[in-house]
Amino acid sequence: MPELPEVETIARDLNAAVAGVAIVGVRVFRSDVLRECSPRSLGTRTRGATIDRWWRRAKHAVADLSNGERIVISPRFTGAVLIESGAWTAGRGDYTTIAFALADGRAMRYRDVRRLGTVTLMAPARFAEWEATLGPEPLGRWYTAELFTHAMRASRRAIKTVLMDQRRVAGIGNIYANEALWRAKIRPSRRASALTRAEYALLFKESRAVLTIAVKQRGTSFRDYQDPFGGRGGFLGLAKVYGRAGEPCVRCRTTLRSTHAIENRITVWCPKCQR
């Protein structure tokens, strides 16, 4: 599932490619990905508007339109926003759910094999209400170790669970929670409230470090993730624990273990480094 680095890559690429370009047509092929709008209202409320910018909030790519509307795309497991150099036409076996025709002759389409992702259209007041449910951005300039510590220590749940809680800190998911905890030498199953102040500070530092590296690598392509031009992320080759269960820890050579006991997601850790 795309996390902060993957969606940041998507948003940056889309912003560079289509900011300032108007939407002139909308076709909806699979309406089950739509949220808070119908196929008709999506077209009515976006057609003729210019895309002012694309940006990221948590794990969501957001398009600000010139008429105040916002398109919020949550790619989830198999979603991708793709830019076509010319007009797009559907072909056999294509998984496109929505296609936006652009004023310069190109097309922007949302493709989703399993249709688990969503495309939501929000007016300004609704967007503000939705955004208020999300935690702060971990790479934000104003976000501090003190704020991070306050968010983490207030829970008795497993630290990995709290780290992935989008209401406490936005954008971190399974891949980068695994990596940050390994870098900080913290067992993923430890109670969040039981960490020391020094451990909170270290986890804050390592979370930001691994996210920054992953953004530079354009995210992680494990199965389905691709950027708007079909490219893949390069972080997987740098991962220290994710996807490496049963292999030796690169720090101490102990065999890495894995479990699905935390949030039913694969957790990989080193039993020696992360005591």
N, C-alpha and C positions, 0 to 999 in steps of 0.2 A: 504494500500500500504506500503510495507516494507520501513522503514526509516533507519537512521543511526544505531540505536541499533540492529535492526533485521539483516541488511546486515553485520554489524560487527560480529555478532554471526555466521552467515553463513560462512563468510570468515575465521574466526578463526577455526571453526570446520573443514572446508575443508582443511585448511593449516595443521592442526594437523594430519588429516587422510591420505592425499594423496601427500603432498610435497615430492619430490624425487622419485615419481613413474612415469613411462612412460606411454604414451597413445599408445596403440597398435591397436586400431580399433575404427571406428566411424560409427554410423548408424543414419541417419536422417529420422524421421518418419513424421514430420510436418515442412516443410521448411519455412512456413510463419513466423516463429519466428526468422529466420536468417536475419542478416543485414550485408551488405558489404562483403558477401561471398556467394557462392553457396554450396549446399551439397557436391559436388565433391571437391571444393577448401578447404572446412573445413577439409575434410579428408586428402587431400594431404598436407596441411600446418601444421597439428597437429599430424598426425600419426608418431610415432617414437620419438617425442619430450618428454622430461621429464618436469613434472610440478615443476618448481623451487619454487614457492610459490603462495598462494592465499592471497589476501589482499582486502581492501575496499577503494573505492574512491566515496565520496558522497553516493548515494543510489545504487551503482553498486559493484558487486563482480568481482574482476579481477584476472585472472590466468596468471602469467608470465611463459612462456615456454622457454625451453633451447635454442630454435632456434631464439628467439627474438620476436616471435609472442605473442599477448596477446588476451585471451578470456575475453570479458566483458559481464557479465550477469546482466540484469536489471529485477528482478523478477516481478516487478509491483504487480498487485493485487493477482494473484493465482499461481505465479511461485515458484518452489522449486528445489534446487539442492540436490539430494539424493545420498547417498553412499550405495551400496549393498555389503554385505559381500562375495557374490559369483557372478558368472556370471548371468547377468540379461536376462530374456526372457519376452517378452510382453504378457500380459494377457488380457482377455476381460475387457473392461471398463477402461483400463489404459490410462492415459493422457500424457504419455511420448512423448516428441517431438524429443529429441536427446539423444543418449546413447553413452558414451565413455567407451570402454573396456580398462582396465588397465593391466599393465604387471604382477601384482601380483594376477591376477585372479578375482579381484573385478570389479565393474562397477560404473561409475558415470553418473547419468542421470539427464536431465533437464525435469521436469514435469510441465505442465501448463494447467490447466483445461480450462481457457478461452482464452489462447494463446494471452494475451495482453503484456506479457513480451517479451524480446528480447535477442538474443545471437549474439554478434558482434565479428568478428575476425579482429584485427587491427595489422598492422605492426608498428614498432617503431615510424616512422614519423607521421603516422596517429593518433596514440595514443597521442602523444604530442600535436597535433593540437586539438584533442577532449578534452583533459584534460585542456587545456588553457581556455576553455569556462566555467569551473566550478570555483566557489568561493572557499575560503579557508576552511579548516576543522575546525569546531567549537571547537573540543577537541585537536587541535594541540598545542604543547607546546609553539610555537612562537606566537600563535594568542592571541591578547590582546584586552582589553576593548576599547582602542583607535581605533584600526582597525575596530572593530565591530561598534562603534559609527559612524565612517566615512561612513561605508557601509549603515547603517540604515538611517542616517539623510539626505542623498542625495535624498530621495524619498518622494513625497507627497501622496503616496498610503497608504492604511491601513497598520499598523505595522505588522499585522499577514501575509498579503500578502508579504511584504518585507522580513519577517523572513523566509518564505518558498521559496523565490527566490533563486534558486540554483546557480545563477551567483554572488550573494552577499555573501552567506554563504552556504556551501554544507552539505546536509544530513538531514536537519530539514524539516519535513513534517507536516501534519495536527495534528496528535496526540500530538507531542511534542511541537508544537507551541501553542496549546491550554493550555497545562500544564505549559509551561514556562511563558506565559502571566498571568495566574492565580497566579502563585507563585510570580511574580513581581508586581501584583496588577495593571495591565495595561489593559485598555479596548482594545480588539482586533481591533476595527474599528477606533481607533485614527490614525491620520496621523503620519507616521513615523517621518517626519521632525518636528513634534510639541512636541516630548518628550524632557524632560530636560536631561542634562548631567548625573545627578544622576540616572534618570530612565534608560538611556541607559546602564549605568554601572551595575545596578541591573538586567536588563534583560539579559545582557551578563552572569552575574554570575549564574542566575537561569536557563538559557538555558543549560549551561555546567553541572550544578548540575543534572538537570532532565535527560539529556542524559547519564551521568555517572551512575546514578541509574538504568536506563533502560538497559544499557549494562550489568550491573551486574545481572539483572533479565532475561537476554537473550531475551530482546525485549518484544513486545506486541502481543499476539495472540488474535485477535478479531474475525476473521472468518477463514481465510485460511493459515496464516503464520505458517510454521513449519521449524525446523532446518534440517540439512542434515541427521539426524537420526530419523526424525519423531517427535521430541519433540516440545513442545510449550513454548512460552515465558511467563514470570510470572509478567510482569509489570502492566497488566490491573487492578489487585486487588489493586494496589497502586495509580492508577490514581485519581486525585482530581476533574477533570471536564469532561474529555473525556468519553463519554458513560453514563454520569450521568445527562443529561438534565431532569428537572422536580424534581430532588432530592434536598435536602437541602445542601447548601454549608458547607463543613466541618469546615470552619473557622468562619462563622458568622450565619449559619443556614438559610440564605436567599435562596429562591428557584432559582436554576440555570436555566438560559434561553438558548435557542439555536436558530440559524438562519443558512440559507444557502446563505446569501447575500454576503459573502466574498469568492470569488473564487469558488462559488457553492459547497463548502465543509462544512460539519457540524462544526459550531463554537459554543462552549459552554462557557458561562462566568457567573460570579456573578455580578448582577447589583449593589450590594452594595460595594463589595470589589474592583471591577474594574470600578470605576467611570471615 
